[in-house]
Amino acid sequence: MNGKPADTTFLYTAPPFPEKYSLVEGILTFRGSHYRDAPAFGRCKPAPKKLRKLWTFYTTWGTPHSKEKKSWGGGAGWTGQAAIIRWPDSIKALMNLKPKFKSKPNFTEVIQASLDGHVYFLDLETGEETRPSLNIRNPIKGTLSVDPRGYPLLYVGQGIPEEGAIGYRIFSLIDGKLLYFINGVDPLAYRLWGAFDGSGIVNRLADVLFIGGENGLFYAVKLNTAFSASSKKISISPQVVKYRYKHKKPKRQGIENSVAFYKNIAFFADNGGLIQAVDTRTMKPIWTFESEDDVDATLVVEVERDTPFVYTGCEVDKQGSKGYAHLRKLNGFTGKVVWERTYPCFSISEPEVINGGLLATPALGKESISDRVIFSLAHAYKEKSGLIVALNKATGEELWSHKLKSYTWSSPTAVYDSLGNAYLIQADDGGNVWLIDAQTGKTLSSLNLGYTIEASPVVFEDKVIIGVRGNMIVCLQIE
């Protein structure tokens, strides 16, 4: 499982990210694309009125027959988004699926990483397990990724070291075998914390995986993928290049967000609040920007007249028990601030530290809400409360706000009906899932799932998949 010696040649010759991220139907990485702007696939029916629970899957931890007891429980935590993929028939036939799913028309698979250390594979329609789970043994907090070429490859990191080595893994989805492991405890890093909460992103034209680690390293992995459908074999022979930088506070260099891209430019931030744009052809920074506090929420990119713009915000962590969430739009070429808005937020220390401000990735408006970007804040205005704000993309002006009784780390997810009208799916710490009119901010309906929700929802047509901090993965129907 050791790759070839690092060779930087491919960084200079690799083509940029294509405009279209994936070649297959579904959501294959956190927020669906290299812009991190597409957490929903397809459309729901016009004028949805409510959410209905369709099925519930119970993860290993906490079930009556389970002998495994992870300290972080089961279900899913932050960011915890599932992947959903409608497999092409040619790929479906190769994998270790149960026979009934190999022959099922339009078979669509939910792949969910859990805090109990397992990766589960479920039928989107019924919630039934489609194949054996993978057991990594360490709690998985972040969001896994599936190869955007439709290749049977799975990429997943770990959040907490409980059993064995902690790092980032690549699995074959033909037979579930581990193909490659990146050890997160790296002597090159200035921070020896080996977690990977970010969701890997693959440039399908370049055959390169990019991922940021909580050790403060940014990785470019040339996969050298060899895939033969006829022989049912897939292999990789990785070449790894690492970008290391030094921050004035190296213990805060952890990259918890998922790297976003525009062509060959990578955008990410760290626990110290340093935002960077890195040219992946040279692995050198283009610009850096110092935020006021920790930036865990993934940056979102939108291209306007051939210029990338980055939407971002910070949490209240280093500021102490109270401070401000600074929400910003930055020029992706220069790092200059286009606009900024601040909101007072809190951080709670008892009985455990629960940071406020922006931990949710913003929803980039399209179609009927193409003029706005939507942020969800934790502990906004008062402790334990939440706030959703829709801001004008051009000016930062607040278009509407929506207060929640419970705070939210879960990202707002925009869903569009067949007429182009937009709706939000928003979950909160109180276990509520809200259906909101994205044009006005008014609540249409809500449903309580009984447990804290930190994970971000993902939507396939009219179905919502979301994990909770109990031991459940839930499918909701938009109707």
Secondary structure as the mmCIF struct_conf table of DSSP 4:
data_model
#
loop_
_struct_conf.conf_type_id
_struct_conf.id
_struct_conf.beg_label_comp_id
_struct_conf.beg_label_asym_id
_struct_conf.beg_label_seq_id
_struct_conf.end_label_comp_id
_struct_conf.end_label_asym_id
_struct_conf.end_label_seq_id
STRN STRN1 LYS A 4 LYS A 4
HELX_LH_PP_P HELX_LH_PP_P1 PRO A 5 ALA A 6
TURN_TY1_P TURN_TY1_P1 THR A 8 THR A 8
HELX_RH_AL_P HELX_RH_AL_P1 THR A 9 THR A 13
HELX_LH_PP_P HELX_LH_PP_P2 ALA A 14 PRO A 18
BEND BEND1 GLU A 19 LYS A 20
BEND BEND2 LEU A 23 VAL A 24
STRN STRN2 GLU A 25 ILE A 27
BEND BEND3 THR A 29 THR A 29
HELX_RH_3T_P HELX_RH_3T_P1 PHE A 30 GLY A 32
BEND BEND4 SER A 33 SER A 33
TURN_TY1_P TURN_TY1_P2 HIS A 34 TYR A 35
BEND BEND5 ARG A 36 ARG A 36
STRN STRN3 ALA A 40 PHE A 41
BEND BEND6 GLY A 42 GLY A 42
STRN STRN4 CYS A 44 CYS A 44
HELX_LH_PP_P HELX_LH_PP_P3 LYS A 45 LYS A 45
BEND BEND7 PRO A 46 ALA A 47
STRN STRN5 LEU A 51 TYR A 58
BEND BEND8 THR A 60 THR A 60
TURN_TY1_P TURN_TY1_P3 TRP A 61 GLY A 62
BEND BEND9 THR A 63 THR A 63
TURN_TY1_P TURN_TY1_P4 PRO A 64 HIS A 65
TURN_TY1_P TURN_TY1_P5 SER A 71 TRP A 72
BEND BEND10 GLY A 74 GLY A 75
BEND BEND11 TRP A 78 THR A 79
HELX_LH_PP_P HELX_LH_PP_P4 GLN A 81 ALA A 82
STRN STRN6 ALA A 83 ARG A 86
HELX_RH_AL_P HELX_RH_AL_P2 ASP A 89 LYS A 92
TURN_TY1_P TURN_TY1_P6 ALA A 93 LEU A 94
BEND BEND12 MET A 95 MET A 95
HELX_RH_AL_P HELX_RH_AL_P3 PRO A 99 LYS A 102
TURN_TY1_P TURN_TY1_P7 SER A 103 SER A 103
BEND BEND13 LYS A 104 LYS A 104
TURN_TY1_P TURN_TY1_P8 PRO A 105 ASN A 106
STRN STRN7 THR A 108 ALA A 113
TURN_TY1_P TURN_TY1_P9 LEU A 115 ASP A 116
BEND BEND14 GLY A 117 GLY A 117
STRN STRN8 HIS A 118 ASP A 123
TURN_TY1_P TURN_TY1_P10 LEU A 124 THR A 126
STRN STRN9 GLU A 129 GLU A 129
BEND BEND15 ARG A 131 ARG A 131
HELX_LH_PP_P HELX_LH_PP_P5 PRO A 132 SER A 133
STRN STRN10 LEU A 134 ASN A 135
BEND BEND16 ARG A 137 ASN A 138
BEND BEND17 GLY A 142 GLY A 142
STRN STRN11 SER A 145 VAL A 146
TURN_TY1_P TURN_TY1_P11 PRO A 148 ARG A 149
BEND BEND18 GLY A 150 GLY A 150
BEND BEND19 PRO A 152 PRO A 152
STRN STRN12 LEU A 153 GLY A 157
BEND BEND20 GLY A 159 GLY A 159
BEND BEND21 GLU A 162 GLY A 164
STRN STRN13 GLY A 167 SER A 172
TURN_TY1_P TURN_TY1_P12 LEU A 173 ASP A 175
STRN STRN14 LEU A 178 ASN A 183
BEND BEND22 GLY A 184 GLY A 184
TURN_TY1_P TURN_TY1_P13 PRO A 187 LEU A 188
BEND BEND23 ALA A 189 ARG A 191
BEND BEND24 GLY A 198 GLY A 198
HELX_LH_PP_P HELX_LH_PP_P6 SER A 199 GLY A 200
STRN STRN15 ILE A 201 ASN A 203
TURN_TY1_P TURN_TY1_P14 ARG A 204 ASP A 207
STRN STRN16 VAL A 208 GLY A 212
TURN_TY1_P TURN_TY1_P15 GLU A 214 ASN A 215
BEND BEND25 GLY A 216 GLY A 216
STRN STRN17 LEU A 217 LYS A 222
STRN STRN18 ALA A 226 SER A 228
TURN_TY1_P TURN_TY1_P16 ALA A 229 LYS A 232
STRN STRN19 LYS A 233 SER A 235
STRN STRN20 GLN A 239 ARG A 244
BEND BEND26 LYS A 248 LYS A 249
HELX_RH_3T_P HELX_RH_3T_P2 PRO A 250 ARG A 252
BEND BEND27 ASN A 257 ASN A 257
HELX_LH_PP_P HELX_LH_PP_P7 SER A 258 VAL A 259
STRN STRN21 ALA A 260 TYR A 262
TURN_TY1_P TURN_TY1_P17 LYS A 263 ASN A 264
STRN STRN22 ILE A 265 ALA A 269
TURN_TY1_P TURN_TY1_P18 ASN A 271 GLY A 272
STRN STRN23 LEU A 274 ASP A 279
TURN_TY1_P TURN_TY1_P19 THR A 280 MET A 283
STRN STRN24 LYS A 284 GLU A 290
BEND BEND28 GLU A 292 ASP A 293
BEND BEND29 ALA A 297 ALA A 297
HELX_LH_PP_P HELX_LH_PP_P8 THR A 298 LEU A 299
STRN STRN25 VAL A 300 GLU A 304
TURN_TY1_P TURN_TY1_P20 ARG A 305 ASP A 306
STRN STRN26 THR A 307 GLY A 313
STRN STRN27 GLU A 315 VAL A 316
BEND BEND30 ASP A 317 ASP A 317
TURN_TY1_P TURN_TY1_P21 LYS A 318 GLN A 319
BEND BEND31 SER A 321 SER A 321
STRN STRN28 LYS A 322 ASN A 331
TURN_TY1_P TURN_TY1_P22 GLY A 332 THR A 334
STRN STRN29 VAL A 337 PHE A 346
STRN STRN30 ILE A 348 ILE A 348
BEND BEND32 GLU A 350 GLU A 352
STRN STRN31 ILE A 354 ILE A 354
STRN STRN32 GLY A 356 GLY A 357
BEND BEND33 ALA A 360 ALA A 360
HELX_LH_PP_P HELX_LH_PP_P9 THR A 361 PRO A 362
STRN STRN33 ALA A 363 LEU A 364
HELX_LH_PP_P HELX_LH_PP_P10 GLY A 365 GLY A 365
HELX_RH_3T_P HELX_RH_3T_P3 GLU A 367 ILE A 369
TURN_TY1_P TURN_TY1_P23 SER A 370 ASP A 371
STRN STRN34 ARG A 372 ALA A 378
BEND BEND34 HIS A 379 HIS A 379
STRN STRN35 ALA A 380 ALA A 380
BEND BEND35 TYR A 381 LYS A 382
TURN_TY1_P TURN_TY1_P24 GLU A 383 LYS A 384
STRN STRN36 GLY A 386 ASN A 392
TURN_TY1_P TURN_TY1_P25 LYS A 393 THR A 395
STRN STRN37 GLU A 398 LEU A 404
BEND BEND36 LYS A 405 SER A 406
BEND BEND37 SER A 410 SER A 410
HELX_LH_PP_P HELX_LH_PP_P11 SER A 411 PRO A 412
STRN STRN38 THR A 413 TYR A 416
STRN STRN39 ASP A 417 ASP A 417
TURN_TY1_P TURN_TY1_P26 SER A 418 LEU A 419
BEND BEND38 GLY A 420 GLY A 420
STRN STRN40 ALA A 422 ALA A 427
TURN_TY1_P TURN_TY1_P27 ASP A 429 GLY A 430
BEND BEND39 GLY A 431 GLY A 431
STRN STRN41 ASN A 432 ASP A 437
TURN_TY1_P TURN_TY1_P28 ALA A 438 THR A 440
STRN STRN42 THR A 443 ASN A 448
BEND BEND40 GLY A 450 TYR A 451
BEND BEND41 ALA A 455 ALA A 455
HELX_LH_PP_P HELX_LH_PP_P12 SER A 456 PRO A 457
STRN STRN43 VAL A 458 PHE A 460
TURN_TY1_P TURN_TY1_P29 GLU A 461 ASP A 462
STRN STRN44 LYS A 463 GLY A 467
BEND BEND42 ARG A 469 ASN A 471
STRN STRN45 MET A 472 ILE A 478
#
